[in-house]
Amino acid sequence: MEEEKIKKINVAYLLGYIFIPILICAICFAISAVYFPKGNMAVILILGPSFMSFAWWILGGRFIYKQKQKKLQNELQQSEFDSNQTFYSDSSMIIVDENHGKIAILFFWNPFKSYVLPASRITKTWVDDGRGGAGILEGSSRVSFLFEIDGIKIRVNTFTSNQRWRMDSDYILTGISKADLMVNVLETARSKDKR
């Protein structure tokens, strides 16, 4: 497991997540058009799967991801993994064991596979403050910390927004502070791993 290559996205899960609800809707629409061109059953066959698909796209993935997060944390508690620092983001969960030099990772788009790796596999860590623009337009809409494992870059957002914030904004400064903390934690874990 420690030598396993990381996959951030399970393509089968991603495609199923998107296209299975669309397929179910298309089948229900076809049944409605052929067998129930009018009436209540047609409305049920059209609206029911549509609402369920939207509910799945909005809530389904988050539910699965939260359940897998809890499962991973329970497994780590029962093992010799000391969860010194845990960071939750919308795309991944990073748990660092500074004492033993290990890192556990779970990705949103690959929730059925978690990774527990020696921190020595991290080759690079850095903070991206997302700075862009010039003069009074200078600012950021995303702050993140990044690390590289086996040539795969993993970005974990500490702050995101749909608008640009000034670099001296509390939101940006808090995001940078969180990112700096996580980079320091990852580097500490790297230094503790004796491999």
Backbone as a printed PyTorch tensor [residue, N CA C, xyz], in Angstrom:
tensor([[[  0.8110,  -1.1930,   0.0000],
         [  0.0000,   0.0000,   0.0000],
         [  0.8570,   1.2610,   0.0000]],

        [[  2.0400,   1.2030,   0.6580],
         [  2.8910,   2.3730,   0.7450],
         [  3.5690,   2.7010,  -0.5730]],

        [[  3.6640,   1.7390,  -1.4770],
         [  4.3040,   1.9760,  -2.7700],
         [  3.2680,   2.2380,  -3.8660]],

        [[  2.0120,   2.2060,  -3.5310],
         [  0.9450,   2.3520,  -4.5090],
         [  0.9200,   3.7560,  -5.1040]],

        [[  0.6700,   3.8130,  -6.4110],
         [  0.5760,   5.0870,  -7.1210],
         [ -0.7410,   5.7760,  -6.7700]],

        [[ -0.6810,   7.0660,  -6.5670],
         [ -1.8660,   7.8340,  -6.1790],
         [ -2.7270,   8.1390,  -7.4020]],

        [[ -4.0360,   7.9860,  -7.2300],
         [ -5.0090,   8.3900,  -8.2490],
         [ -5.9700,   9.3800,  -7.6000]],

        [[ -5.9570,  10.6300,  -8.0860],
         [ -6.8470,  11.6450,  -7.5260],
         [ -8.2800,  11.4660,  -8.0090]],

        [[ -8.4360,  10.8860,  -9.1900],
         [ -9.7680,  10.7350,  -9.7850],
         [ -9.9750,   9.2880, -10.2020]],

        [[-11.0870,   8.7110,  -9.7560],
         [-11.5270,   7.4100, -10.2340],
         [-12.4670,   7.6980, -11.4070]],

        [[-11.9990,   7.4730, -12.6050],
         [-12.7400,   7.8600, -13.8110],
         [-14.0930,   7.1540, -13.8750]],

        [[-14.1560,   5.8760, -13.5220],
         [-15.4280,   5.1370, -13.5580],
         [-16.4340,   5.7650, -12.5920]],

        [[-15.9800,   6.1250, -11.3940],
         [-16.8660,   6.7630, -10.4130],
         [-17.3380,   8.1200, -10.9230]],

        [[-16.4300,   8.9180, -11.4570],
         [-16.7830,  10.2460, -11.9690],
         [-17.8080,  10.1640, -13.0910]],

        [[-17.5570,   9.2650, -14.0540],
         [-18.4970,   9.1310, -15.1790],
         [-19.8440,   8.5880, -14.7140]],

        [[-19.8080,   7.6030, -13.7970],
         [-21.0590,   7.0710, -13.2530],
         [-21.8260,   8.1220, -12.4800]],

        [[-21.1180,   8.9170, -11.7160],
         [-21.7240,   9.9800, -10.9170],
         [-22.4810,  10.9680, -11.8060]],

        [[-21.9000,  11.2670, -12.9570],
         [-22.5080,  12.2410, -13.8670],
         [-23.5620,  11.6000, -14.7690]],

        [[-23.2220,  10.4610, -15.3970],
         [-24.0490,   9.9640, -16.4880],
         [-25.1300,   8.9560, -16.0960]],

        [[-25.0050,   8.2590, -14.9770],
         [-26.0590,   7.3110, -14.5920],
         [-27.3800,   8.0310, -14.3310]],

        [[-27.3960,   9.1590, -13.5950],
         [-28.6680,   9.8800, -13.4460],
         [-29.2380,  10.3770, -14.7840]],

        [[-28.3580,  10.7910, -15.6910],
         [-28.8250,  11.2430, -17.0050],
         [-29.4550,  10.0790, -17.7620]],

        [[-28.8240,   8.8990, -17.6850],
         [-29.3540,   7.7120, -18.3450],
         [-30.7140,   7.3240, -17.7690]],

        [[-30.8390,   7.3480, -16.4500],
         [-32.1240,   7.0240, -15.8020],
         [-33.1960,   8.0060, -16.2460]],

        [[-32.8590,   9.3000, -16.2890],
         [-33.8270,  10.3100, -16.7580],
         [-34.2400,  10.0470, -18.2050]],

        [[-33.2660,   9.7290, -19.0530],
         [-33.5820,   9.4770, -20.4630],
         [-34.5070,   8.2690, -20.6130]],

        [[-34.2590,   7.1970, -19.8410],
         [-35.1130,   6.0080, -19.8970],
         [-36.5250,   6.3550, -19.4390]],

        [[-36.6280,   7.1140, -18.3420],
         [-37.9550,   7.5000, -17.8270],
         [-38.6920,   8.4110, -18.8080]],

        [[-37.9580,   9.3120, -19.4510],
         [-38.5840,  10.1890, -20.4450],
         [-39.1080,   9.3660, -21.6250]],

        [[-38.3230,   8.3680, -22.0650],
         [-38.7370,   7.5140, -23.1880],
         [-39.9670,   6.6970, -22.8110]],

        [[-39.9730,   6.1170, -21.6060],
         [-41.1370,   5.3450, -21.1440],
         [-42.3600,   6.2420, -21.0840]],

        [[-42.1600,   7.4590, -20.5800],
         [-43.2740,   8.4070, -20.4850],
         [-43.8200,   8.7550, -21.8590]],

        [[-42.9270,   8.9970, -22.8270],
         [-43.3670,   9.3740, -24.1700],
         [-44.0850,   8.2300, -24.8770]],

        [[-43.6240,   6.9880, -24.6680],
         [-44.1940,   5.8490, -25.3760],
         [-45.4750,   5.3520, -24.7070]],

        [[-45.4370,   5.1620, -23.3840],
         [-46.5470,   4.5110, -22.6960],
         [-47.5100,   5.4660, -21.9870]],

        [[-47.0380,   6.6290, -21.6100],
         [-47.8900,   7.5670, -20.8650],
         [-47.7470,   8.9660, -21.4510]],

        [[-48.2390,   9.1930, -22.6740],
         [-48.0450,  10.5100, -23.2840],
         [-48.7720,  11.6390, -22.5380]],

        [[-49.7940,  11.2990, -21.7640],
         [-50.5330,  12.3100, -21.0060],
         [-50.8230,  11.7680, -19.6160]],

        [[-51.1000,  12.6680, -18.7010],
         [-51.5610,  12.2400, -17.3840],
         [-50.5240,  12.3290, -16.2930]],

        [[-50.9510,  11.8660, -15.1150],
         [-50.1190,  11.9730, -13.9170],
         [-48.8490,  11.1350, -13.9950]],

        [[-48.9430,   9.9510, -14.5740],
         [-47.7720,   9.0810, -14.6370],
         [-46.6630,   9.7200, -15.4750]],

        [[-47.0360,  10.4270, -16.5280],
         [-46.0460,  11.1200, -17.3510],
         [-45.3170,  12.1830, -16.5340]],

        [[-46.0670,  12.9180, -15.7420],
         [-45.4600,  13.9560, -14.8970],
         [-44.5090,  13.3260, -13.8770]],

        [[-44.9390,  12.2190, -13.2680],
         [-44.1000,  11.5330, -12.2800],
         [-42.8240,  11.0180, -12.9260]],

        [[-42.9440,  10.4010, -14.1110],
         [-41.7760,   9.8440, -14.7950],
         [-40.8060,  10.9190, -15.2960]],

        [[-41.3120,  12.1150, -15.5090],
         [-40.4310,  13.1880, -15.9750],
         [-39.8220,  13.9590, -14.8030]],

        [[-40.6620,  14.3680, -13.8550],
         [-40.1730,  15.2030, -12.7600],
         [-39.4490,  14.4180, -11.6660]],

        [[-39.9400,  13.2240, -11.3480],
         [-39.3380,  12.4390, -10.2640],
         [-37.8510,  12.1830, -10.4610]],

        [[-37.4680,  11.5290, -11.5620],
         [-36.0370,  11.2860, -11.7910],
         [-35.2170,  12.5700, -11.9450]],

        [[-35.8450,  13.6180, -12.4930],
         [-35.1100,  14.8840, -12.6510],
         [-34.7380,  15.4660, -11.2910]],

        [[-35.7190,  15.5220, -10.3760],
         [-35.4320,  16.0410,  -9.0320],
         [-34.4280,  15.1510,  -8.3070]],

        [[-34.5830,  13.8410,  -8.4520],
         [-33.6630,  12.9240,  -7.7830],
         [-32.2390,  13.0710,  -8.3410]],

        [[-32.1170,  13.3080,  -9.6330],
         [-30.7930,  13.5120, -10.2320],
         [-30.1330,  14.7640,  -9.6820]],

        [[-30.8850,  15.8580,  -9.6150],
         [-30.3170,  17.0960,  -9.0670],
         [-29.9250,  16.9150,  -7.6050]],

        [[-30.7580,  16.2190,  -6.8290],
         [-30.4340,  15.9490,  -5.4250],
         [-29.1630,  15.1070,  -5.3300]],

        [[-29.0260,  14.1200,  -6.2180],
         [-27.8280,  13.2760,  -6.2260],
         [-26.5840,  14.1020,  -6.5370]],

        [[-26.6690,  14.9530,  -7.5790],
         [-25.5090,  15.7520,  -7.9750],
         [-25.1170,  16.7480,  -6.8830]],

        [[-26.0880,  17.2740,  -6.1590],
         [-25.7950,  18.2540,  -5.1120],
         [-25.3440,  17.5860,  -3.8190]],

        [[-26.0230,  16.5050,  -3.4110],
         [-25.7950,  15.9240,  -2.0840],
         [-25.1230,  14.5490,  -2.0920]],

        [[-25.3030,  13.7750,  -3.1260],
         [-24.8410,  12.3830,  -3.1410],
         [-23.3410,  12.2260,  -2.9550]],

        [[-22.5710,  12.9690,  -3.7410],
         [-21.1170,  12.8710,  -3.6560],
         [-20.5950,  13.3310,  -2.3080]],

        [[-21.1880,  14.3980,  -1.7770],
         [-20.7680,  14.8950,  -0.4620],
         [-21.0570,  13.8700,   0.6270]],

        [[-22.2210,  13.2050,   0.5140],
         [-22.5860,  12.1890,   1.5100],
         [-21.5800,  11.0350,   1.4930]],

        [[-21.2760,  10.5290,   0.2980],
         [-20.3100,   9.4330,   0.1670],
         [-18.9480,   9.8700,   0.7080]],

        [[-18.5130,  11.0580,   0.3240],
         [-17.2050,  11.5880,   0.7490],
         [-17.1360,  11.7100,   2.2800]],

        [[-18.2020,  12.2370,   2.9100],
         [-18.2230,  12.3780,   4.3810],
         [-18.1690,  11.0120,   5.0590]],

        [[-18.9050,  10.0350,   4.5210],
         [-18.8940,   8.6990,   5.1130],
         [-17.5040,   8.0680,   5.0110]],

        [[-16.8560,   8.2500,   3.8710],
         [-15.5140,   7.6890,   3.6850],
         [-14.4820,   8.4180,   4.5520]],

        [[-14.6920,   9.7140,   4.7910],
         [-13.8140,  10.4450,   5.7060],
         [-13.8940,   9.8400,   7.1120]],

        [[-15.1200,   9.6200,   7.5830],
         [-15.3110,   9.0390,   8.9250],
         [-14.6870,   7.6490,   9.0040]],

        [[-14.8800,   6.8610,   7.9500],
         [-14.3240,   5.5050,   7.9350],
         [-12.7960,   5.5390,   8.0050]],

        [[-12.1710,   6.4030,   7.2160],
         [-10.7170,   6.5080,   7.2290],
         [-10.2110,   6.9580,   8.5980]],

        [[-10.8740,   7.9420,   9.1870],
         [-10.4470,   8.4200,  10.4960],
         [-10.5700,   7.3270,  11.5610]],

        [[-11.6340,   6.5360,  11.4960],
         [-11.7910,   5.4180,  12.4460],
         [-10.6980,   4.3750,  12.2500]],

        [[-10.3800,   4.0600,  11.0000],
         [ -9.3150,   3.0940,  10.7220],
         [ -7.9680,   3.5930,  11.2350]],

        [[ -7.7050,   4.8790,  11.0590],
         [ -6.4350,   5.4410,  11.5100],
         [ -6.3380,   5.4630,  13.0330]],

        [[ -7.4650,   5.7020,  13.7080],
         [ -7.4720,   5.6990,  15.1720],
         [ -7.1410,   4.3150,  15.7190]],

        [[ -7.5730,   3.2660,  15.0130],
         [ -7.3330,   1.9010,  15.4660],
         [ -5.9320,   1.4110,  15.1060]],

        [[ -5.2440,   2.1370,  14.2420],
         [ -3.8790,   1.7510,  13.8760],
         [ -2.8860,   2.5850,  14.6910]],

        [[ -1.6340,   2.5100,  14.3330],
         [ -0.5960,   3.2620,  15.0380],
         [ -0.3840,   4.6400,  14.4200]],

        [[ -1.3810,   5.1630,  13.7560],
         [ -1.2820,   6.4610,  13.0860],
         [ -1.7270,   7.5420,  14.0700]],

        [[ -0.8480,   8.5040,  14.3630],
         [ -1.1880,   9.6370,  15.2380],
         [ -1.6540,  10.7960,  14.3660]],

        [[ -2.9240,  11.1180,  14.4530],
         [ -3.4730,  12.2140,  13.6340],
         [ -3.1350,  13.5550,  14.2770]],

        [[ -1.9290,  14.0650,  13.9820],
         [ -1.5020,  15.3400,  14.5540],
         [ -2.2050,  16.5250,  13.9110]],

        [[ -2.4490,  16.4320,  12.6180],
         [ -3.0600,  17.5440,  11.8920],
         [ -3.9670,  16.9890,  10.7980]],

        [[ -5.2030,  17.4670,  10.7700],
         [ -6.1540,  17.0570,   9.7350],
         [ -6.6560,  18.3030,   9.0240]],

        [[ -6.6620,  18.2610,   7.6990],
         [ -7.1720,  19.3910,   6.9300],
         [ -8.2380,  18.8880,   5.9690]],

        [[ -9.4330,  19.4600,   6.0900],
         [-10.5560,  19.1120,   5.2320],
         [-10.7030,  20.1810,   4.1600]],

        [[-10.8160,  19.7550,   2.9220],
         [-11.1420,  20.6890,   1.8480],
         [-12.2500,  20.0610,   1.0090]],

        [[-12.7500,  20.8200,   0.0590],
         [-13.8300,  20.2990,  -0.7770],
         [-13.3490,  19.2070,  -1.7260]],

        [[-12.0530,  19.1250,  -1.9780],
         [-11.5520,  18.1450,  -2.9330],
         [-10.7380,  17.0080,  -2.3150]],

        [[-10.3080,  17.1830,  -1.0570],
         [ -9.5030,  16.1390,  -0.4240],
         [ -9.4400,  16.3370,   1.0860]],

        [[ -9.0460,  15.2680,   1.7590],
         [ -8.7900,  15.3280,   3.1940],
         [ -7.3540,  14.8560,   3.3980]],

        [[ -6.5770,  15.6580,   4.1140],
         [ -5.1800,  15.3500,   4.3690],
         [ -5.0130,  15.1770,   5.8800]],

        [[ -4.4820,  14.0280,   6.2910],
         [ -4.2050,  13.7700,   7.7010],
         [ -2.7170,  13.4660,   7.8240]],

        [[ -2.0510,  14.1750,   8.7160],
         [ -0.6010,  14.0380,   8.8510],
         [ -0.2490,  13.4830,  10.2320]],

        [[  0.6150,  12.4920,  10.2350],
         [  1.1880,  11.9360,  11.4580],
         [  2.6380,  12.4150,  11.5080]],

        [[  2.8490,  13.5040,  12.2480],
         [  4.1930,  14.0760,  12.3340],
         [  5.1460,  13.1550,  13.0920]],

        [[  4.6220,  12.4290,  14.0830],
         [  5.4810,  11.5890,  14.9320],
         [  6.1200,  10.4350,  14.1670]],

        [[  5.3430,   9.8030,  13.2800],
         [  5.8430,   8.6390,  12.5410],
         [  6.1900,   8.9630,  11.0910]],

        [[  6.0080,  10.2230,  10.6900],
         [  6.3390,  10.6160,   9.3240],
         [  5.4510,   9.9760,   8.2790]],

        [[  4.1280,  10.0440,   8.5070],
         [  3.1810,   9.4640,   7.5450],
         [  2.1150,  10.4860,   7.1690]],

        [[  1.4670,  10.2180,   6.0580],
         [  0.3880,  11.0750,   5.5800],
         [ -0.7280,  10.1910,   5.0490]],

        [[ -1.9700,  10.5570,   5.3540],
         [ -3.1470,   9.8550,   4.8290],
         [ -3.9190,  10.8380,   3.9500]],

        [[ -4.3870,  10.3520,   2.8050],
         [ -5.0690,  11.2150,   1.8380],
         [ -6.3400,  10.5180,   1.3510]],

        [[ -7.4130,  11.3000,   1.2530],
         [ -8.6540,  10.8350,   0.6450],
         [ -9.1210,  11.9140,  -0.3200]],

        [[ -9.4330,  11.5260,  -1.5510],
         [ -9.8680,  12.4780,  -2.5700],
         [-11.3720,  12.3900,  -2.8010]],

        [[-11.9970,  13.5380,  -3.0820],
         [-13.4430,  13.5900,  -3.3310],
         [-13.8350,  12.7250,  -4.5280]],

        [[-13.0640,  12.7710,  -5.6000],
         [-13.4110,  12.0300,  -6.8110],
         [-12.8220,  10.6220,  -6.8410]],

        [[-12.2440,  10.1810,  -5.7270],
         [-11.8070,   8.7940,  -5.5830],
         [-12.0520,   8.3700,  -4.1270]],

        [[-13.3110,   8.4210,  -3.6800],
         [-13.5900,   8.2270,  -2.2540],
         [-13.4700,   6.7880,  -1.7740]],

        [[-13.4500,   5.8240,  -2.6760],
         [-13.4080,   4.4210,  -2.2640],
         [-11.9750,   3.9170,  -2.0870]],

        [[-11.0040,   4.8150,  -2.2790],
         [ -9.5980,   4.4450,  -2.1190],
         [ -8.8980,   5.5210,  -1.2960]],

        [[ -8.4240,   5.1480,  -0.1320],
         [ -7.6410,   6.0790,   0.6820],
         [ -6.1790,   5.6590,   0.6280]],

        [[ -5.2980,   6.6050,   0.8800],
         [ -3.8630,   6.3490,   0.7990],
         [ -3.2060,   6.7080,   2.1250]],

        [[ -2.4090,   5.7950,   2.6500],
         [ -1.5720,   6.0560,   3.8180],
         [ -0.1370,   5.8160,   3.3530]],

        [[  0.6410,   6.8910,   3.3340],
         [  1.9570,   6.8510,   2.7070],
         [  3.0370,   7.3980,   3.6380]],

        [[  4.2610,   6.9630,   3.4500],
         [  5.3590,   7.6000,   4.1790],
         [  5.5570,   9.0240,   3.6430]],

        [[  5.7870,   9.9560,   4.5390],
         [  5.9510,  11.3610,   4.1390],
         [  7.1930,  11.5740,   3.2840]],

        [[  8.1120,  10.6310,   3.3000],
         [  9.3240,  10.7600,   2.4840],
         [  9.0030,  10.7360,   0.9880]],

        [[  7.8280,  10.2760,   0.6230],
         [  7.4400,  10.2700,  -0.7950],
         [  7.0670,  11.6700,  -1.2860]],

        [[  6.9010,  12.6070,  -0.3570],
         [  6.6470,  14.0020,  -0.7440],
         [  7.9690,  14.5920,  -1.2290]],

        [[  7.9730,  15.0780,  -2.4610],
         [  9.2110,  15.6240,  -3.0170],
         [  9.2700,  17.1390,  -2.9380]],

        [[  8.1120,  17.7900,  -2.7940],
         [  8.1020,  19.2450,  -2.8060],
         [  6.8320,  19.7390,  -2.1200]],

        [[  6.9220,  20.8340,  -1.3610],
         [  5.7480,  21.4730,  -0.7540],
         [  5.8580,  22.9780,  -0.9650]],

        [[  4.7320,  23.6420,  -1.1770],
         [  4.7640,  25.0940,  -1.3170],
         [  3.3700,  25.6800,  -1.1400]],

        [[  3.3400,  27.0030,  -0.9590],
         [  2.0960,  27.7590,  -0.7940],
         [  1.8650,  28.5620,  -2.0590]],

        [[  0.6240,  28.5890,  -2.5340],
         [  0.2430,  29.4230,  -3.6770],
         [ -0.8040,  30.4070,  -3.1790]],

        [[ -0.4310,  31.6930,  -3.1270],
         [ -1.3810,  32.6970,  -2.6290],
         [ -2.3380,  33.1870,  -3.7150]],

        [[ -2.1580,  32.7350,  -4.9430],
         [ -3.0720,  33.0800,  -6.0270],
         [ -3.0120,  34.5300,  -6.4590]],

        [[ -1.9540,  35.2200,  -6.0940],
         [ -1.8380,  36.6530,  -6.3800],
         [ -1.9210,  36.9090,  -7.8780]],

        [[ -2.7250,  37.8770,  -8.2490],
         [ -2.8650,  38.2480,  -9.6500],
         [ -3.2910,  39.6940,  -9.7620]],

        [[ -3.2220,  40.2420, -10.9520],
         [ -3.6000,  41.6310, -11.1590],
         [ -2.4640,  42.5720, -10.8080]],

        [[ -2.6970,  43.8630, -11.0530],
         [ -1.6780,  44.8680, -10.7630],
         [ -2.3200,  46.1020, -10.1550]],

        [[ -1.5570,  46.7900,  -9.3380],
         [ -2.0390,  48.0340,  -8.7390],
         [ -3.2360,  47.7940,  -7.8320]],

        [[ -4.2750,  48.5950,  -8.0480],
         [ -5.4580,  48.4680,  -7.1860],
         [ -6.2580,  47.2010,  -7.4970]],

        [[ -5.9880,  46.5580,  -8.6190],
         [ -6.6780,  45.3190,  -8.9880],
         [ -5.9630,  44.0720,  -8.4800]],

        [[ -4.8240,  44.2550,  -7.8070],
         [ -4.0750,  43.1060,  -7.3080],
         [ -4.8680,  42.4200,  -6.1990]],

        [[ -4.9100,  41.0970,  -6.2720],
         [ -5.6310,  40.3360,  -5.2590],
         [ -5.6410,  38.8590,  -5.5960]],

        [[ -6.5080,  38.1320,  -4.9050],
         [ -6.5710,  36.6930,  -5.0930],
         [ -7.9870,  36.2050,  -4.8170]],

        [[ -8.3450,  35.1110,  -5.4560],
         [ -9.6180,  34.4560,  -5.1770],
         [ -9.4130,  33.0220,  -4.6950]],

        [[ -8.1400,  32.6000,  -4.6290],
         [ -7.8570,  31.2490,  -4.1420],
         [ -6.4720,  31.2020,  -3.5080]],

        [[ -6.4240,  30.6260,  -2.3220],
         [ -5.1630,  30.3630,  -1.6410],
         [ -5.1060,  28.8660,  -1.3850]],

        [[ -3.9440,  28.2710,  -1.5760],
         [ -3.8360,  26.8280,  -1.3840],
         [ -2.4160,  26.4430,  -1.0160]],

        [[ -2.2940,  25.2330,  -0.4690],
         [ -0.9640,  24.6530,  -0.3160],
         [ -0.8970,  23.4740,  -1.2760]],

        [[  0.2750,  23.2230,  -1.7830],
         [  0.4770,  22.1570,  -2.7540],
         [  1.6250,  21.2800,  -2.3060]],

        [[  1.5350,  20.0330,  -2.6680],
         [  2.6580,  19.1340,  -2.4640],
         [  2.6720,  18.1180,  -3.5870]],

        [[  3.8590,  17.5660,  -3.7950],
         [  4.0550,  16.6490,  -4.9100],
         [  4.4720,  15.2920,  -4.3660]],

        [[  3.7700,  14.2560,  -4.7990],
         [  4.1150,  12.8790,  -4.4400],
         [  4.2890,  12.0970,  -5.7290]],

        [[  5.4620,  11.5500,  -5.9340],
         [  5.7570,  10.7460,  -7.1290],
         [  5.4120,  11.4880,  -8.4180]],

        [[  5.6860,  12.7910,  -8.4400],
         [  5.4240,  13.5880,  -9.6330],
         [  3.9800,  14.0240,  -9.7990]],

        [[  3.1030,  13.6680,  -8.8610],
         [  1.6950,  14.0610,  -8.9280],
         [  1.4870,  15.2540,  -8.0060]],

        [[  1.0040,  16.3550,  -8.5750],
         [  0.7870,  17.5750,  -7.8070],
         [ -0.5990,  17.5320,  -7.1570]],

        [[ -0.6350,  17.7590,  -5.8540],
         [ -1.8980,  17.7640,  -5.1140],
         [ -2.1020,  19.1730,  -4.5690]],

        [[ -3.1890,  19.8060,  -4.9830],
         [ -3.5270,  21.1600,  -4.5380],
         [ -4.6710,  21.0540,  -3.5330]],

        [[ -4.4990,  21.7010,  -2.3840],
         [ -5.5320,  21.7210,  -1.3550],
         [ -5.8460,  23.1820,  -1.0470]],

        [[ -7.0670,  23.5860,  -1.3320],
         [ -7.4550,  24.9780,  -1.1370],
         [ -7.6800,  25.2850,   0.3470]],

        [[ -7.1330,  26.4100,   0.7870],
         [ -7.3970,  26.8850,   2.1470],
         [ -8.3740,  28.0560,   2.1300]],

        [[ -8.5470,  28.6640,   0.9560],
         [ -9.5460,  29.7190,   0.7790],
         [ -9.9130,  29.7920,  -0.6940]],

        [[-11.2200,  29.8420,  -0.9800],
         [-11.6920,  30.0740,  -2.3440],
         [-12.8600,  31.0430,  -2.2950]],

        [[-12.9970,  31.8060,  -3.3600],
         [-14.0920,  32.7640,  -3.4520],
         [-14.4100,  32.9910,  -4.9180]],

        [[-15.6100,  33.4640,  -5.1810],
         [-15.9600,  33.7800,  -6.5620],
         [-15.6610,  35.2420,  -6.8890]],

        [[-15.0260,  35.9300,  -5.9540],
         [-14.5890,  37.3020,  -6.2140],
         [-13.1410,  37.4670,  -5.7710]],

        [[-12.4980,  38.4710,  -6.2960],
         [-11.0920,  38.7330,  -5.9560],
         [-11.0390,  39.5870,  -4.6950]],

        [[-10.1610,  39.1790,  -3.7660],
         [ -9.9610,  39.9140,  -2.5140],
         [ -8.5690,  40.5180,  -2.5080]],

        [[ -8.4380,  41.6750,  -1.8700],
         [ -7.1210,  42.3060,  -1.7270],
         [ -6.1970,  41.3880,  -0.9340]],

        [[ -4.9060,  41.4980,  -1.1800],
         [ -3.9370,  40.6210,  -0.5330],
         [ -3.8130,  40.8730,   0.9680]],

        [[ -4.2540,  42.0500,   1.4440],
         [ -4.2190,  42.3190,   2.8780],
         [ -5.5620,  42.0340,   3.5570]],

        [[ -6.4720,  41.3980,   2.8120],
         [ -7.7800,  41.0220,   3.3730],
         [ -7.6090,  39.9190,   4.4150]],

        [[ -8.4540,  39.9220,   5.4310],
         [ -8.4010,  38.8830,   6.4650],
         [ -8.6100,  37.4970,   5.8680]],

        [[ -9.4640,  37.3820,   4.8510],
         [ -9.7220,  36.0910,   4.2180],
         [ -8.4400,  35.5320,   3.5970]],

        [[ -7.7420,  36.3800,   2.8560],
         [ -6.5090,  35.9500,   2.1830],
         [ -5.4270,  35.6380,   3.2120]],

        [[ -5.2790,  36.5150,   4.2040],
         [ -4.2400,  36.3040,   5.2120],
         [ -4.4940,  35.0370,   6.0230]],

        [[ -5.7600,  34.7570,   6.3350],
         [ -6.0920,  33.5200,   7.0540],
         [ -5.7980,  32.3020,   6.1820]],

        [[ -6.1530,  32.3830,   4.8970],
         [ -5.8560,  31.2900,   3.9680],
         [ -4.3630,  31.0320,   3.8480]],

        [[ -3.5740,  32.0940,   3.7900],
         [ -2.1190,  31.9530,   3.7010],
         [ -1.5760,  31.3430,   4.9910]],

        [[ -2.1060,  31.7850,   6.1190],
         [ -1.6600,  31.2500,   7.4110],
         [ -1.9210,  29.7490,   7.5100]],

        [[ -3.1140,  29.3220,   7.0870],
         [ -3.4550,  27.8860,   7.1010],
         [ -2.5330,  27.1080,   6.1600]],

        [[ -2.2990,  27.6730,   4.9820],
         [ -1.4420,  27.0020,   4.0020],
         [ -0.0140,  26.8870,   4.5270]],

        [[  0.5040,  27.9620,   5.1440],
         [  1.8490,  27.9130,   5.7310],
         [  1.9340,  26.8520,   6.8140]],

        [[  0.9020,  26.7840,   7.6520],
         [  0.8790,  25.7870,   8.7300],
         [  0.9590,  24.3780,   8.1560]],

        [[  0.1480,  24.0940,   7.1330],
         [  0.1330,  22.7510,   6.5610],
         [  1.4490,  22.4100,   5.8630]],

        [[  2.0570,  23.3750,   5.2040],
         [  3.3660,  23.1270,   4.5790],
         [  4.3980,  22.7940,   5.6570]],

        [[  4.3740,  23.5270,   6.7790],
         [  5.3050,  23.2400,   7.8780],
         [  5.0580,  21.8540,   8.4690]],

        [[  3.7700,  21.4870,   8.6140],
         [  3.4280,  20.1640,   9.1530],
         [  3.9170,  19.0640,   8.2120]],

        [[  3.7090,  19.2420,   6.9230],
         [  4.1710,  18.2510,   5.9450],
         [  5.6950,  18.1330,   5.9540]],

        [[  6.3730,  19.2620,   6.0580],
         [  7.8370,  19.2290,   6.0900],
         [  8.3490,  18.5590,   7.3650]],

        [[  7.6680,  18.7940,   8.4900],
         [  8.0480,  18.1360,   9.7460],
         [  7.8840,  16.6220,   9.6180]],

        [[  6.7530,  16.2000,   9.0460],
         [  6.5140,  14.7600,   8.8530],
         [  7.5650,  14.1670,   7.9220]],

        [[  7.9360,  14.9150,   6.8840],
         [  8.9770,  14.4580,   5.9550],
         [ 10.3100,  14.2470,   6.6690]],

        [[ 10.6280,  15.1660,   7.5660],
         [ 11.9060,  15.0600,   8.2700],
         [ 11.9150,  13.9240,   9.2920]],

        [[ 10.7190,  13.5170,   9.7800],
         [ 10.6320,  12.4360,  10.7640],
         [ 10.6760,  11.0610,  10.1160]],

        [[ 10.3260,  10.9710,   8.8490],
         [ 10.3400,   9.6820,   8.1770],
         [ 11.7770,   9.2860,   7.8830]],

        [[ 12.2090,   8.1780,   8.4020],
         [ 13.6170,   7.7750,   8.3310],
         [ 13.9480,   6.8990,   7.1210]],

        [[ 13.0500,   6.7470,   6.1890],
         [ 13.3040,   5.8520,   5.0550],
         [ 14.3640,   6.3960,   4.1460]]])
